[in-house]
Amino acid sequence: MTAPRWSRLPAGWAAEMSDEYEWIPLRLPPEVTRLSASIRLSIEAEYRGWELTRVRLYTDGSRRVLLRRKKSRLESRRPDQPEL
């Protein structure tokens, strides 16, 4: 992980990120209601395996969200090594 890639995250968020997971930071605009955000994130969790790690609500009504999911074995496996 490189620092510039995660430099746009709120303070302290990048420190807890490990290489065992895939990470996606999202910004939800103020127009997105709490209910709508909840439904969207539930769909991501149900069908794509993402889990909610952090949420930060700002005074303008926007939200910063950090999602993660375990990396699959196929992605972490080296292409030149056979699977056991």
PyMOL commands that set and color helices and strands:
alter all, ss='L'
color gray80, all
select helices_A, chain A and resi 3-6+14-16+34-48+73-76
alter helices_A, ss='H'
color red, helices_A
select strands_A, chain A and resi 21-28+51-57+63-70
alter strands_A, ss='S'
color yellow, strands_A
deselect
rebuild
show_as cartoon
